Amino acid sequence: MERMHCSSRLSADVASRTSATGLSRTLIASAALLLMFVAPALAGKFHAYSCRTPAGEAAPADGWTGSVAKEGAYDQYAINTCSTGGALTAALGEQTTHFGQVDMATWAFETPAHENLVAATIWRATRSHYRGGEKGTYETWMSGPVPTQTFDGCIVPLGCESQGEVGHPFAAANRVAVPAANLGAHLYGNAACFSGFRGEECGNGFGDPSGYAVAWYMYAADLVLEQTEAPSASNVGGQLASEQPVSGTSDLVFSATDPGSGVYEALFSIDGSVLQTTPVNENEGHCRNVGQTMDGLPAFLYLQPCLKSLTADVGFDTTRVSNGPHHLVVSISDAAGNTATVLDRSILVENKVRGPCNGTCDEHAALHATQARLLRRAFIRRYANSGLTLSGQLVDSAGSPTRRAMIELRQQASYVGARSVLVATTTTNASGGWRLYVPKGPSRLLTVGYRSHTNDAVFAAQLQYRETVRAGVRLSAPRVARPGRTFAFRGYLAGGYTPRGGALVSLEIHYGGEWREIALLRTNRRGAFLYRYTFAAIGPATYRFRAQVPQTSGYPFASAASRSRYIHLAG
C-alpha cells in the first residue's frame, strides 16, 4: 500500500492516561534592607526537549513512561533508545496475533505539579500492517490531555498504512504540532490492535524489517511548559546586604525556594539596569540552558531542571560600577523566568583609585562607526570571509575628535560560558579616527570600546557588532567507486572551537530530489571526521554527497554544508 498521512476518529474504548539619593556615607548606611519578598505571580515559560534537541543531540525522555497491556503482554513493546540516538517506541510485534481492545503499547507524558503544557511539537513516524479478511486492525494515535481525546490517528483500512518517515527523525512529514485542545498535563502515544468486539484478532507474519506489526516512534519533542508561581527568598545576609562601603566582589547569602522548575539565576540590577546575571546552582548540569530556541525562552533537558530549595552564596563584582552611591536590586528567577526580589538597598561603591587618563579622560565620550549598518542587526558571513576591518571615530562630550586614545577590540564567541577576550588595540589619530582588523573566527559578539581611565572595569563608550559565521565544512571522497568495495569520506571543520566531545556532522546523499542522511557523525577534538561507505551491487550511476553541520549550543558556528562531491559508481 502507498505510504499516506491521515487522521482518523478513534474509539474511546481503546485509549489508555524592582535611588541614588546623593546622601553621605552615613545616611546611605541606613538604607532599607528587605529580608524577604515574594513577587506577584506571573506566568513564566521554558522549553524542555525530549529524546533529541533541535540540533539532533541525544536527550533524555524526562516525564515519559512506557507501558504495555497487562493481558497477553507477550510480543508487546514500550522501548526507550533515546540515549543512543533512537526513539521512544510503542509497538506490537508480529510474532503472534493480537487481540482487539486488549493488546496495546503506550508512552505517556505527564507534567510535574505546578507546571502545565502550553505548546508541544512532536516528531513521530508510524508503520502498520493489514491483511485482508482480518476482523481486527492495527492502528496508532496520540491523545491528550486525557486518553480519550485523540488526534493524529492512523488506521490501515481507512487508507493510512504509515505516517512520516521511519528512520529520518526530523523529516518534515514527521512534525506534528499538538492542537491547543489536546494540551494540558498529559500526552499519550499509542499502538494497538482494535476490533469491533473484544478478542477479535489482528494478524502476524508480515515480514516487517523491524519485526513489528504496528509501531509508533517518537524521535523528538519540543515541549513548552508554563509556571505561574514565583520563587521566594529569605535569610538574606552577607557583605552586600549590610556593609558600607562595598568594593571588589561583595558576597550575598540567602535561602530560596521555588515550587516548580526550581531556582535558576540571581540578577543584579544597578540604577534600574541588569548588570550581572549569575547561575545559582547548575544542579549537576540539569539546570543549564541548552538554548536552540527561536522565541528567546530558555530550554532544558529536564522538566524540573533546577533545585527547588537551596542556600546560595553569590558574589557581585562592584568593579563594574563607578565609585559613588547606587541603587541595587538583587532578584532571583526560576527556570521559567518568574522572579522575586532578594535585596533592595542603596550602596556606596569605593574601589581603588582610577588609573591614568586615556586620551581626554572623558567619561561621556562617544564612539562612531563608519559601517553603521553592521550595528543594526547580526550580519552573516562564511567562515572564509569572516575576517573584516572595523573603523570609526572617537569624539568627546562636546563632539570634538579625541586623539591618542587607546581603543580595544574584544571578542566573545557564541557558545555557553564563552569569555570576552582581547583581540587587538589601536590608538586614535589626530582626527580621532580608529581602525581595527578582526581576524577570521566563529559566530561572536565583537565589542569596540574606550575606557576613560586605563584601569576602568567598564567602557565609557562602546560599539557592538554581532557576526554570525557559517561553519567551514570540508569534504573529500574518491571520484570513482565500485560496488562492494569500501571507500572513505574524509573531512574537517575549519576555524577551531570544536567541543571536547566533537561536533556533529551529518553525511548526506542527494536522492529522489532531496538530501537524505546516511550517517550522523561526531568529529574528533581537531574537527576531523571519517566515514567508510560501500555501494551495493547496482548499475552504473553518479551520486552526489555532502557533509552538513547543524547549529548546536556548544559549537559557535551557524549551520552550513560542504561543497557537493560527485562519485561515479562504475559497472
C-alpha positions in Angstrom: 0.0 0.0 0.0 1.3 3.5 -0.9 2.6 5.5 2.2 0.0 8.1 3.2 -0.7 10.6 6.0 -4.1 10.7 7.6 -6.1 11.3 10.7 -9.0 9.2 11.9 -11.6 9.2 14.6 -10.6 6.6 17.2 -12.7 4.7 19.6 -12.6 5.9 23.3 -12.7 2.3 24.3 -9.1 1.7 23.3 -7.4 4.9 24.9 -5.2 4.3 28.0 -3.8 8.2 30.7 12.4 46.1 41.1 17.8 55.6 44.2 20.8 57.0 44.2 20.0 60.0 46.5 23.4 61.8 46.8 23.4 61.2 50.6 26.6 60.9 52.6 28.0 57.6 53.6 26.4 57.8 57.0 22.9 58.3 55.5 23.4 55.5 52.9 24.2 53.1 55.7 20.6 53.4 56.9 19.1 52.3 53.6 16.3 49.8 53.6 17.0 46.1 53.5 14.3 43.6 52.5 14.8 40.3 54.2 12.0 38.5 52.4 10.0 39.4 49.3 7.8 37.3 47.0 6.9 38.8 43.6 3.4 38.8 42.2 2.6 35.6 40.3 3.3 35.9 36.6 3.2 33.1 34.1 6.8 32.1 33.0 7.6 29.6 30.3 10.5 27.4 29.3 11.2 24.7 26.8 12.0 21.1 27.6 13.5 18.8 25.0 12.7 15.1 24.9 14.7 12.4 23.2 16.5 14.8 20.8 17.4 18.5 20.9 16.6 20.6 17.7 20.3 20.2 16.8 19.9 16.4 16.8 21.8 15.7 20.1 20.6 12.9 22.2 18.4 13.9 25.1 16.7 12.1 28.0 12.9 11.4 27.8 12.1 13.0 31.2 8.4 12.8 32.1 7.6 9.9 29.7 6.6 6.5 31.0 6.1 3.4 28.8 3.7 0.6 29.4 2.0 -2.4 27.7 -1.4 -4.0 28.2 -1.4 -6.4 31.2 -3.4 -9.0 29.4 -1.4 -11.0 26.9 1.6 -8.8 27.3 3.8 -11.1 25.2 5.2 -9.6 22.0 4.2 -6.0 23.1 6.9 -3.3 23.5 7.5 0.1 25.1 11.2 0.7 24.3 13.4 3.8 25.1 16.5 4.1 22.9 16.8 7.9 23.1 20.1 7.9 24.9 21.7 6.1 21.9 20.1 8.4 19.3 17.0 6.3 18.8 13.4 6.9 19.8 10.5 6.1 22.1 8.8 3.1 20.5 5.4 1.7 21.3 4.8 -1.4 19.2 3.1 -4.8 18.9 5.4 -7.5 17.4 4.5 -9.7 14.5 5.4 -13.0 16.1 1.9 -13.6 17.3 -1.6 -12.5 16.6 -3.0 -9.8 18.8 -6.4 -9.3 20.4 -8.6 -6.3 19.7 -9.3 -3.9 22.6 -6.7 -5.8 24.6 -3.2 -5.6 23.2 -1.7 -2.1 23.3 1.6 -0.3 23.9 1.7 3.2 25.2 4.1 6.0 26.0 2.5 8.5 28.4 3.9 12.0 29.3 3.0 13.8 32.5 4.0 17.4 33.6 5.2 17.9 37.1 3.0 19.6 39.7 2.9 23.4 39.3 3.7 23.2 35.6 1.4 23.0 32.6 2.0 22.1 29.0 1.0 25.1 26.8 2.7 24.1 23.5 4.2 21.0 22.0 5.7 19.8 18.8 6.3 16.1 18.3 8.4 14.4 15.6 6.9 11.0 15.1 6.6 8.3 12.5 4.3 5.2 12.4 4.0 2.0 10.4 1.1 -0.5 10.4 0.3 -3.7 8.6 -3.0 -5.3 7.5 -4.1 -8.4 5.7 -7.5 -8.6 4.0 -10.1 -10.5 5.9 -8.9 -9.7 9.4 -11.6 -8.8 11.8 -9.2 -6.6 13.8 -7.0 -3.8 12.5 -3.8 -2.2 13.8 -3.8 1.5 14.5 -1.7 4.3 16.0 -2.8 7.6 17.5 -1.9 10.3 20.0 -4.2 11.8 22.7 -4.2 14.4 25.4 -4.8 15.8 27.9 -6.9 12.7 28.6 -6.6 9.3 27.0 -9.9 9.6 25.2 -9.2 12.9 23.5 -7.4 11.7 20.3 -5.6 13.3 17.4 -3.1 12.3 14.7 -4.6 8.8 14.3 -3.8 6.3 11.6 -5.8 3.2 10.7 -4.8 0.9 7.8 -8.3 0.0 6.4 -9.0 3.7 6.1 -6.0 4.2 3.8 -3.3 5.1 6.3 -0.6 2.5 6.3 2.0 4.8 7.7 2.8 8.3 8.8 6.1 10.3 8.3 9.4 8.7 7.5 10.7 6.0 9.8 14.4 6.4 10.5 14.5 10.0 9.5 13.9 11.8 12.8 13.5 15.4 11.6 11.8 14.8 8.3 9.1 17.4 7.6 6.4 14.7 7.4 7.3 13.6 11.0 6.5 17.0 12.6 3.2 17.3 14.5 2.1 20.5 16.3 -0.1 19.3 19.1 -3.5 21.1 18.9 -4.4 23.5 21.7 -7.3 21.4 22.7 -5.0 18.5 23.4 -2.6 20.4 25.7 -2.6 20.1 29.4 -0.9 17.8 31.9 -0.7 14.6 29.8 0.1 13.4 26.3 -0.1 9.8 25.0 1.4 7.9 22.1 -0.2 4.5 21.3 0.0 1.5 19.1 -2.8 -1.1 19.4 -5.0 -3.8 17.9 -8.6 -2.6 17.5 -11.7 -4.5 16.6 -15.5 -4.2 16.9 -15.6 -6.8 19.5 -13.2 -7.6 22.3 -11.0 -10.5 21.5 -11.1 -10.4 17.7 -7.6 -10.8 16.2 -5.1 -8.8 14.3 -2.7 -10.7 12.1 1.0 -11.5 12.2 3.9 -12.6 10.0 4.1 -9.5 7.7 7.8 -9.6 7.2 8.3 -6.2 8.7 12.0 -5.2 8.7 11.8 -4.2 12.4 9.6 -7.2 13.4 6.6 -5.0 14.3 3.1 -5.4 13.1 2.4 -1.9 14.2 4.7 0.7 15.7 4.6 4.4 16.9 8.0 6.1 17.0 8.7 9.4 18.8 12.1 10.8 17.7 11.9 14.2 19.4 9.6 16.5 21.4 9.9 20.3 22.0 7.6 20.9 25.0 6.8 24.4 26.3 5.9 24.4 30.0 4.3 27.2 31.9 4.6 28.0 35.6 2.5 30.7 37.3 4.0 30.5 40.8 7.2 32.6 41.6 10.2 31.7 43.8 10.7 33.2 47.2 13.8 34.2 49.2 14.6 34.5 52.9 17.5 34.6 55.4 19.3 37.3 53.5 22.9 38.2 54.7 26.5 38.8 53.6 28.6 41.8 52.9 26.4 43.1 50.0 23.4 43.1 52.3 24.8 45.1 55.2 28.2 46.6 54.7 29.1 50.2 53.6 31.0 50.9 51.5 31.4 47.9 49.3 34.3 47.1 47.0 35.7 44.3 44.9 33.5 41.2 44.8 30.9 41.5 47.6 29.0 38.4 48.7 25.3 37.9 49.2 23.9 34.9 51.1 20.3 33.9 51.0 17.9 30.9 51.0 15.5 30.4 48.1 12.7 28.1 47.2 10.6 27.6 44.1 7.5 25.3 43.8 8.0 24.3 40.1 11.0 24.4 37.8 13.5 25.4 40.5 15.8 28.3 41.4 17.8 29.3 38.4 19.6 32.7 38.4 20.5 35.7 40.6 20.0 39.0 38.7 21.9 42.2 39.9 20.4 45.5 38.8 22.2 48.8 39.3 20.2 52.0 38.9 17.5 50.2 37.0 19.6 48.1 34.6 20.6 44.5 35.0 24.4 44.4 35.1 25.2 40.9 36.2 23.4 37.5 35.9 24.7 34.6 37.8 23.5 30.9 37.8 22.8 29.9 41.4 23.3 26.2 41.2 23.6 24.1 38.0 22.2 21.0 39.7 24.8 18.7 38.2 24.2 20.2 34.7 20.4 19.8 34.7 19.9 23.5 35.4 21.8 24.6 32.3 20.2 26.4 29.5 20.9 24.4 26.3 19.4 27.1 24.0 18.4 26.4 20.4 15.0 28.1 20.8 13.5 30.6 18.3 11.4 32.6 20.8 14.2 33.5 23.3 13.0 31.3 26.1 15.5 29.1 27.9 15.5 25.4 27.2 16.4 22.5 29.4 16.6 18.7 29.1 14.5 18.1 32.3 11.0 19.1 33.4 12.2 20.3 36.8 15.7 21.2 35.9 16.8 23.4 38.9 16.8 22.8 42.7 13.6 23.6 44.4 15.3 24.6 47.7 18.8 25.9 48.3 21.1 28.2 50.2 23.2 30.4 47.9 26.4 32.4 48.2 26.8 34.6 45.1 29.2 37.5 44.5 28.6 40.8 42.9 31.6 42.4 41.0 31.4 46.1 42.2 34.4 47.0 39.9 31.9 47.0 37.1 30.2 50.1 38.7 31.6 53.6 39.0 32.6 54.7 42.5 29.8 56.5 44.4 26.2 55.8 45.5 24.0 53.5 43.5 20.6 51.8 43.9 21.0 48.0 44.0 18.3 45.4 43.5 19.0 41.7 43.6 16.4 39.2 42.3 16.2 35.5 41.8 14.5 33.8 38.9 13.3 30.3 38.3 13.8 28.3 35.2 10.6 29.6 33.7 11.6 33.3 34.3 9.4 34.1 37.2 11.3 36.4 39.7 11.3 37.5 43.3 13.3 40.3 45.0 16.0 39.2 47.4 17.6 42.6 48.2 16.7 46.3 47.6 19.0 48.9 49.1 21.4 51.8 48.3 25.1 51.1 48.3 28.2 53.1 48.2 30.9 51.7 45.9 34.5 52.6 46.7 37.1 50.7 44.7 40.8 51.6 44.1 42.0 54.9 42.7 41.5 55.0 38.9 44.5 54.8 36.6 45.9 57.3 34.1 43.6 59.1 31.7 43.0 57.6 28.3 43.0 60.5 25.8 41.0 63.3 27.4 39.7 61.1 30.2 36.1 61.8 29.2 33.5 59.6 30.8 30.9 60.9 28.3 32.9 60.3 25.1 31.2 58.7 22.1 32.3 56.2 19.5 31.1 56.4 16.0 31.2 53.7 13.4 32.0 54.0 9.7 30.0 50.9 8.9 26.9 51.9 10.9 24.8 49.3 9.0 26.7 46.5 10.7 25.4 47.7 14.1 21.7 47.3 13.2 21.4 43.6 13.2 23.5 40.4 13.2 25.3 40.0 9.9 26.1 36.6 8.3 29.3 35.5 6.6 31.0 32.3 5.6 34.0 31.3 7.7 36.4 32.0 4.9 35.1 35.6 4.7 34.6 36.2 8.4 37.6 38.5 8.9 36.8 42.2 8.5 38.0 45.7 9.2 36.1 48.0 11.5 36.7 51.7 11.6 35.2 54.9 13.1 35.9 58.0 15.2 36.1 58.8 18.9 34.7 62.2 20.0 34.5 63.9 23.4 31.3 65.0 25.1 31.4 68.3 23.0 31.7 66.3 19.8 35.4 67.2 19.1 37.8 64.4 18.0 39.8 62.7 20.7 43.4 61.8 19.7 45.9 59.4 21.2 43.3 57.4 23.0 43.6 53.6 23.1 40.7 51.7 21.6 40.1 48.0 22.3 38.6 45.2 20.2 37.2 42.3 22.3 35.5 39.1 21.1 33.1 36.7 22.8 32.4 33.5 20.9 28.8 32.3 20.7 28.7 29.3 23.0 27.6 28.9 26.6 30.3 30.0 29.0 32.5 31.8 26.5 34.5 34.7 27.9 35.2 38.1 26.3 38.8 38.2 25.2 41.0 41.0 24.0 41.8 40.6 20.3 43.5 43.9 19.3 44.1 47.5 20.3 44.8 50.7 18.3 45.3 54.4 19.0 43.2 57.1 17.6 44.8 59.5 15.1 44.8 63.3 15.0 41.2 63.2 13.7 40.0 60.8 16.4 39.9 58.0 13.8 40.4 54.4 14.6 40.7 51.2 12.6 40.8 47.6 13.8 41.2 44.3 11.9 39.1 41.4 13.0 40.6 38.0 12.2 38.6 35.1 10.9 36.6 33.5 13.7 33.3 31.9 14.9 29.9 33.4 15.4 30.6 36.1 18.0 29.9 39.4 19.7 32.5 42.0 18.7 33.0 44.9 21.1 34.9 48.1 20.2 35.4 50.0 23.5 37.0 53.1 25.0 37.9 53.4 28.7 38.2 56.9 30.1 40.9 55.6 32.5 43.2 52.8 31.6 42.2 50.6 34.5 38.4 51.2 34.4 36.4 47.9 34.7 33.8 49.1 32.2 33.9 51.0 28.9 32.9 54.7 28.9 31.8 54.1 25.3 31.4 51.1 23.1 30.1 49.7 19.9 28.9 46.1 19.5 28.7 44.0 16.3 27.1 40.6 16.2 28.6 38.4 13.5 27.1 35.0 12.6 29.6 32.8 10.9 28.6 29.7 8.9 30.8 26.7 9.7 33.7 25.9 7.3 33.0 22.3 6.2 35.4 20.4 4.0 34.6 17.0 2.5 36.7 14.8 0.2 35.9 11.5 -1.4 37.1 9.5 -4.4 35.6 10.4 -7.8 35.0 6.7 -8.8 33.9 3.8 -6.7 32.9 0.2 -7.4 30.1 -1.9 -6.0 31.1 -3.9 -3.0 34.4 -2.1 -2.4 34.6 0.1 0.7 35.9 3.7 0.4 36.2 6.6 2.8 34.7 10.0 3.1 37.1 12.3 5.0 36.5 15.9 6.2 37.2 18.5 8.7 35.7 21.7 10.2 37.8 24.9 9.8 38.2 27.5 12.5 38.7 25.5 15.7 36.4 25.7 18.7 35.5 22.1 18.4 33.8 20.9 21.6 35.7 18.4 23.8 33.3 15.6 22.7 33.5 16.6 19.0 31.0 18.4 16.7 28.0 16.7 15.0 28.3 16.2 11.2 25.5 14.8 9.0 26.8 12.9 5.9 24.1 13.1 3.2 23.2 11.8 -0.2 21.0 13.6 -2.7 18.4 11.1 -3.7 14.9 11.4 -5.0 15.1 15.1 -5.3 16.1 15.7 -1.6 19.1 15.4 0.7 18.9 12.3 2.9 21.1 11.5 5.9 23.4 8.5 5.6 25.1 8.8 8.9 25.3 11.2 11.9 29.0 11.5 12.8 30.9 13.2 15.5 34.4 14.8 14.8 37.5 14.4 16.9 38.9 17.3 19.0 40.7 18.6 15.9 37.4 18.8 14.0 38.3 15.9 11.6 35.9 13.1 10.7 35.9 9.9 8.6 33.2 7.5 7.4 33.6 4.3 5.4 31.0 3.5 2.8 30.2 0.7 0.5 27.9 0.8 -2.6 25.6 -2.1 -3.2 25.8 -4.1 -6.4 23.7 -1.8 -8.6 24.2 -0.4 -12.1 26.5 2.5 -13.2 25.4 5.9 -11.9 26.7 9.1 -10.4 25.8 10.1 -6.9 26.0 13.4 -5.1 27.2 13.7 -1.5 27.8 16.5 1.1 28.6 17.0 4.8 26.2 19.2 6.7 26.8 20.7 10.2 23.8 21.6 12.3 23.9 24.5 14.7 24.4 23.4 18.3 24.8 25.3 21.6 28.4 24.0 22.2 29.8 24.8 18.7 29.9 28.6 17.8 29.1 28.4 14.1 25.9 28.5 12.2 24.7 25.6 10.2 26.4 25.0 6.9 27.2 22.3 4.3 30.3 21.4 2.4 30.5 21.6 -1.4 28.9 18.6 -3.1 31.1 15.7 -4.0 30.1 13.6 -7.0 31.1 9.9 -7.1 30.6 7.7 -10.2 29.7 4.2 -9.5 31.3 2.0 -12.1 29.6 -1.0 -13.5 
